[in-house]
Amino acid sequence: MAASRLPFHAPCIQIAGIRDEQEVRLLLEAEVDYLGFPFRLPVHAPDLSEASAAELIRKTGIHARAVCITYETTPEAIVGLCHTLGVAAVQLHAPMPLGALQELRRLAPELGILHSLVIGRDPLDQLAQQLQRLAPFVDGFLTDTFDPTTGASGATGYIHDWQTSAAIVRAAPRPVILAGGLTADNVAAAIAAVRPAGVDAHTGVEDHAGRKDPDRVQAFVREARKGFALLKTQD
């Protein structure tokens, strides 16, 4: 299997749903590793325009730390979106035919590709099959929570069965990032239970207005780092 192109290092912390330069600066000061920009999602409005995000990524120099999060499934559209934004990686949240994923890899061999595994929508045996089928064409996986009321498979604010994610981590030939309802109050326990390569938060670090809350961000990063440090002592 080819070496991973993903710019992620383990352990890592990603926070998604960036709205403006103020939030970028906040996350960089908190030493968040990767910043997620969601676009073309069927169940959530974008946080800012694609043009604004591209300018923000360029202005703040975060190309290597910026991740496009999308439900797009057309390889050409994904490559075009990532090129417009100026990101180094993409996080795919919609099921893609294997042929389309192969074509995406052919069109953008330098692009880091994360593929979501949706807990609560697909049974574990199907998820295990997806792992093996997709692994040759992606650089990592992200487990997230399905919301049956909206059809969303990310940014739901809900946790899922961490034992399912732990089983995926044990079986995965690629790094696995844990997402889904993570907050400062539960991230250390989640890391201990799942042993992921990274964690991802969105709504769990926001205030009632949907803005990144400095105290929640700092607490999340602090507790995640503690969780990963404890994990390292157990290896």
N, C-alpha and C positions, 0 to 999 in steps of 0.2 A: 504494500500500500504506500502511496506517495506520501512524502512528508507534508505536514500541515502547513498551509499558507496563512492560517488565521493569525492576525496580529495579537491575539489574546495571549497573555501569560497566566499561569495559574500559581496561586489563587488570585482571582480578580473580582472586582466589583463594578457592575454596570448600573447606571441609573438612566431611565428612559423618560421621554416626554419633555424634551427641552423646548422652552418657549422663547428665550431671548438671551442676549449677552450676559445679563445679570445672573441668570441661572447657570450659564456656562462657567462664569467666573466663580460662582459659589461652589460648583461641583469640583472644579480644578483645585480650589483652595482646600476643599475637604479631602483631596487626594483620591477622588473617584477615578478608576482606571479608564472606563469607557462610557461614552455618552450616546444614548440611543435616540434616533429621530424617526418617529413613526409617520409613514405616508401611505396614501392610497389604501386606507383601511375601510372595509364596508360597514363597520359598526361604530367607529369613532371619528369625530372630526379632527383634522390635522391641527397641531398646536401652532403652526405658522406655515407660511407658504413655502413651496420648494425653493423659490428664488431667494427668499429671506434666509432659509436654512443654509443654502449654498454660500451666501455672503457671510453669514455668521461663522460657518466652518472655516472659510478662507481667512476672515479677519482674525479669528482667535487661534489659528494655526493648529487645529485639532484633527487634521485629516487622518492621522494614524490611530486616533482614539474615537473617531466618529463611526457609528454603525447605523445604516439605514434599516428600519424595521418596516416590513411591507407584506401585504397579502397578494401582491402581484404574482402571476404565475407564468407570464410570457418572458422567455429569456431576453429577448431584445428590449422589452420594456424595463426589465430589472437592470440590465446593463446601462441603459440610457439614464434611468433614474439615479443610479449610483454615480455615474459620470457627472451628471448635472450637479449633484450634491457635493461631490468631491470626497466621498467616504472610502475607507479601506476595506469595509466588510458589510455584508448584508445579512439580515436575520429574516428568514422566510417563515411566515405564519400560516400559509395556505398549502394544502397538499399539492404537490407538483408531480406530474407524470415523470417517470424515470428518464424518459427520453428528453424531456424539457430540462431536467436537471443536468444531464450530460451535456446538452447544448449550452447551457449557462456556463458550465465549467470550461467548455471549449472557447466560448466567446470572451471569457474573462478569467484566464488562468491565474491572474495575480490577485483576484478578488477573494477575500475570506468569506466563507459561506457557513452560516449557522442555520440549522433546520430545526424548527420547533417540533416537539413531541407533546401532543395535547392530552393531558391526564383528565379523565372523566368523560372523554368522548370516545376514545379507542381503548379496547381491552389490552391488558399487558401482553398477551401473546402476539397481538397485532403490532404493538409498539416494538416488541423484540424483533419481529420480522422487518419492520421499517429500519431499525438500527442497522442490520446487516445489509439490507438492500441499498440504503442511502450512503453508508459510510465511505465507499470509494470516491464519492463525488462531493463530499462536504468536509468541513474542517472541525466541526463540533456540533453539538446538539444543545437545545434548551428545552427543559420541561416547564410547561405552563399549564394554567388551569382553564378548563372549558366552562363557559357560562351558558347553560341551555336556554335561558330566558332571552338572551340577546344573540346567541351564536358566536360570541367573541371567544377567541382563544388566546387572549392576552389583555393586560391592563384591566382585569376583572376585579382586582382587589381581594380575590378569594384564594385561600390555600387549598391544596389538594392532599391526597394520601402520600405522605413523604416516603412511605415504604415502597410505593410504586416507583418513585424517582430513585430511591436507593437501589432497587433492583436494576433499573436502567443504567445507573452509574456502574454497577458491577459488570454488566454485560456489554457496555459500550466500548467499541474500539477507538472512539474519539472522546475528547473532553466533553463533559456535560455541565451546563450552567443551570442552576435552579432558579426559577421564577415562580410567581404566584402568591400574592398576598403577603409578601415579606415586609416586615417592619423591624424597628430596633428591638421590639419586645420579643420577637420570635426567631430572628435570623441566626443567632448562635445555636439555638436548639435545632433549627433546620440543618445547619451545617453539620452538627454532630450526628444527626439521624441519616442524612443523605450522603455526606462526604463528596460534595460536588467540586468541580474545578473552579467554579465561580458562582456568584449570586447576582440577581438582577432585581431591582425595585423600580416601581413607577408610582402608583397611587399611595403606597405606604410611606412615602417621604413628602407628601404634599399636604397643604392646608385645605380648609373647606372651600377655598376659591380655586383649587387646582394648581396652585403655585408651589414650587419647591420651598419647603420650610427649612431654614438654616439649622435649627435645633434638631429637627427630625433627620435631616441629611447627616449631620455630624454624629448623631447618636447611632444611626444605622451603620455608618462606616466604622465607627469605633467598635460596635458589637460584632460586626462581621469580621474585622481584623482579629478580635479576641477569639472568635470561633475558629478561624483558620489557624491561628497560633496554637490553640489547644489541640486541634486535629494533628498538627505537625508533631507534637510531643508524643502522640499515640502511634505514629507510624514506625 
